[in-house]
């Protein structure tokens, strides 16, 4: 019975990885070509399905992966017999590959500050009580370079442990800790990657359960752990996969020579501005993703895509608002107001101070 569950899990993990709606840097074409028939088929049943993180469509894909994993069981059994493979070893290898990818992916993104990036100007000037929990958490963590980088280093080190037989068991335990913490954060702060993080936690528990002999030793039961040397073909496959993951995750950073997103060049006029003389608009903000964000005196925020082709003048797509940087003017329809740049990087949130003692606060 246990072996049958492992065989179903092998197929489930493979289909889960293939069907997962995830954005890849260089292999997106491969996964999208496999996913398109499944996505289209499900949308025939329900054309409103969206395949993004934590959507109903993604939950359906997860169920579909389990069903397909069970359906291909006869094929999986035949392949295992043909190549004389043990289900526990195959499952362990597949789970290790999945966990290695996501640990390395998110670890690297933290290391270079692509995941927890600096808060945008509009977030920095938003009252804390008006921020959703996920944005508040993301912004506070992103404001600390050292904390984010250390989180990334930990995840990269755990990923590295999965590559070597002598450290895989330790890596499996630490992987459970890493993803348990991620699940706790995602559920506590209502962050929309609950399905992905929960899946990875389940995978890490399943991976660790593959080390039955080591767990017997942990609990005091005598058991001999035998570590066999991988064949040359298996080593080539393992390090080839690790190289592909490294290229997929980090190559763009090396090509752009960008290893700290906090210092990446923003738009020429990225920042926060006070609108002087308006009875309705308090501030405007230029977002790095080419948005003009308007804050009204009542504290409401609205965003508008902008054309940045002219560095001296940003115009919203609906052409109702213009920022003339030569004269520092904000033009709303027929009204013109002066803009005053605000030093948002000098706000307390962005300070890098450190205090051994708290005397100065008393």
N, C-alpha and C positions, 0 to 999 in steps of 0.2 A: 504493500500500500504506500509506504514511504517513497519507494522508488518510482511509483506511478505519479505521485505528487511532484517529485523532482522533474520528471519527464514533461509533465504539463507546464511546470514553471519555466523550463527551458524555452518552450515555444512561446509562452506568454511574455517572457522578458525580451525575446527577439522582436516580437510584434509590437510590444510597448515602445521599444526604442525606435522602430521604423515608423510608427504612426504618430509619435509624439510631435505635436505642433511646436517646433522649436526653431529659432533663427540661428543658422550656421553661417560662418564667414565664407567658407570656400566650398563646402559640400552641400549647400542648400539645394542645388540643382538635383543632386542624387536623391535626397530624401523627398523633395517635393514631387519628383517624377513617380516615386512609389506611392506617395500619399494621395495624389490627385484622384485616382480611381475610387479610393475608399471615401474621400471627402465628398466627391460628386455623388456617389451612391447614397450616402446618408442624407445629402441635401435633396435628393429626389423624394425621400420620405418626408423631410422637413426642410424646406428651402430657407428657413430663418436660422438654421444652425450656424454658429460661429465657432471656429476652431482656434481659440486663443486660451491663455492660461485660465483655469478654473471656470470655463464656460460649460454649459450643458453639453455642447458638442464634444469637448475634451473628455468629459466623464463617459460619454457614449463610446469614444475611442478606447478608453481604458477597459470598459466591459467587452468591447469587440476584441481587444488583444487577448483577454482571458479566454473567450470563446474560440478564437482562432488557435490559441495555444493548445487547447484541448482537442480541437478538430484535427490538428496535424500530428497528434500523438503516434499513430501508426508509422508515419514517415520518420518521426524522431527516433522511435524504437529501432526501425530498420537501419538508420544511419549509425546509431550507437553500436549495433551488432556488427555492421559491416566494417567499421573502423576500430572495433574492439575498445570502445570507450566506456568509462563509468559515468553514470548520470551525475553523480555527486561532483566529479571533477569538471565535467562540462558546465554544469550549473555554476560552480564556483568561478570558473574562468569568465563566463558571460557576465555574472554579477560584478566581478572585479573590474571588468572593462567598463561597465556602465558607471560604477561608483568612481573609478579613476577619472573618467571623463568629466563628470560633474564636479568632483572635488577640485580637479585641476582648473576647470573652466571658471568656477566661482572664486577659487583661491587666487587665480591670476587676475581676474577682474577687480578683486579687492586690492591686490598688491599695487596695481597701476591706477587705482581709484576710478575705475569705470563703473563699478557697481554702486558704491556709496560715494557719489560725487558731491561737490560743494553745493549747498543750497543756492537756488537761483535768487536774484534780487527780490522778486515778488514774494517769495517764501520768507525771505529774511525780514520783510516789512509786514508780514501777515501776523495778526494777533494769534498767540498760541491756541487759544480756545476755538478759533475758527478753522484750525487745521485738522484734517482727519488723522486718526491714529497712525496710519501707515506713512503718511507724508511727514508727520512730526518725528516718528522714529527714524525714517530715512534721512531726514535733514540733520538731526542731532548727531547721528553716527557719522554722516558724511562730513560734518564740520571738524571731526577729529582725524587728522592724517595718521597719527601713530596707531590709534585703535584699529582703524580700518586695515592698515598694512599688516599689523600683527595677526588679525583674523585671517587675512589672506595667506600669510606665511604658515600658520597652523594648518590650514586646509591643504596647502601644497605639500607640506611635510607628510601629512596623513596619506595623501595621494601617492607619494613616493614609497611609503611603506608597503603599499599593495603590489609593488613591482617585484619584490624579492620574497622568496619562500620563507626565509628565516624571520621576516618581520610581518608577514601577511596576517597572522593571527592577532598580533598587537594592533595592526592597522584596522582589522575588522572591528575590534572593540572601540577604538577611537572613532571610527566612522559612525558607529551607533551614537556616540556622544555628540559628534558634530551635527548630524541630521536631527537628533532629538532636540538640540538647542534651536535649530532652524525651524522645526515644526512648532516649537513653543513660541518663538517670535512671530511666526506667520499667523498662528491662531490668536495669539494675545493682542496683536496689533492689526488684525484683519487685513493682512497682506495677501494679495491675490496670486499666490503660488502654493496654495495649500495642498492641492492634489499632487503636484510634482514633489514637494518636500516630503509628504506622507509616503508616497511611492518609494522614494529614495531611503526613507527610514525603514520601511518594510524590507527593501532589498538588502540593506545593511544588516538587518537582523537575520535574514535568510542566509546571507553570505557568511556571517559569523557562525551560524549553526552548522555550516559545512565542515567546521573544524572540531568534530566530535571528540577526537582523541585528545586534543589540547584542552578542551573543556573538562574532560574527565580528570586530567592532571590538576586543573585549577581547583576542583572540588575534592581532591585527595584520593581519587580512584587510580590505582596503578594502571598505566597505559603507556605503551612505547610509541613515541612519535618518530616516524621514519620520513626523512626528507630525501626524496629522490631527485636526481639531477634532470632537468628538462632536456629533451632531445634538441638537436640543433635546429630542426624545423620549427619546434615550438618557441625556441628563443628568438628566432627570426621573426615569427608572427607577433610575439609579444612586443619586441622592441620596435617592430614596424608600426604596430598599432599605437604605441606610445609616441612615436615620432609624428604620426599623422595627427594625433591629438595636440601635441605641442605646436605643430604648424597651424592647425585650425584655430587654436585659442590665442596664440601669442605672436604669430607672424605679422599681423597688421600693426601691432605695437612696435615691432622692430623696424618695419618698413617706414612708419611715420616717425620713428625715434621718439615715441611718446610713452614715457613710463610713469607719468604722474598727471592724470587728467586735471588736477587742480591748477596746473600751470599751462594747460593747453590754451592757445590763443582763442579768445572768444570773438564775437562780432566787434567791428570797430567801435560801436557805441553801446556795447553791452553794459547794462547797469540800471540804476534807479534815478528818477528825475522828479523833482517837485514841479507841479504845474502852477504857476503864479497867476492869479487874477481870475481863475475859473471858480464859479460858484457851485459847480457840480463835481469836477474832477480834481482829485487830490494829488495823485502821482501817476506816472506812467513808468513802465519797465520794459527794457529790451531783453528778451529771452534768447539764450544761445541757439535755440532751435527755430529762429526766425519768426518770432511772435512779438507783437506789441501788446502788452497787458495794461489795461486801464483800471485804476483803483478809484472808485467814487468816494465822495465825502462820507457816505453812509457805510463804507467798508466793503462794498461789493467789488469783485474782480471779474473782468471780461477780457478774453484774449482774441487777437486778430492776426491772421497770417500777414506777413509784410514782404514787400519786394525790396531786397537789399542790393540790387545791382548798382545803384548809385550810392556811394558811401556818404555823400553829402545830403541825401534826402531819402528817408524811408517812407514808403507809401503803403497803406493797408490795401489788401486786394479789392475791397469794396470802394476804395478811393475816398472814403469819408474822413480819413485822418492822415496827416502828413507830419513827419518830424523833419524840420529843416535844421541841419546841424551847423550850417554856416552861420545862421543867425540865432541858433538855439531857440527855435520857435516850434510850438506845437499848434498845428492848424486843424481845427475841428469844423468841418463844413465851411462856414463863412467867418468863424471866429478864430482869432490868433492869440496865443498865450505864450509867455516866456517860460523857458525851461531852466531849472537850476539843478545841476548834477549833485547827487547825494553820495557821500563816501560810504557806501553800504559795507565795504570790506573792513571798515573800522568799527562796525558794530561788535558788541561783546561776544556774539556767537562765533566770530571769526578770530578772536584773540587766541594766541598760542601760549598764553602764560601758564606757569606751573608754580604751585606754592607748597612748600614742605610744611609750613605752619599756617594757621588761620588767623594769626594775631591781627593782621591788617583789616579783617572783616568785622572785628569787634570794636 
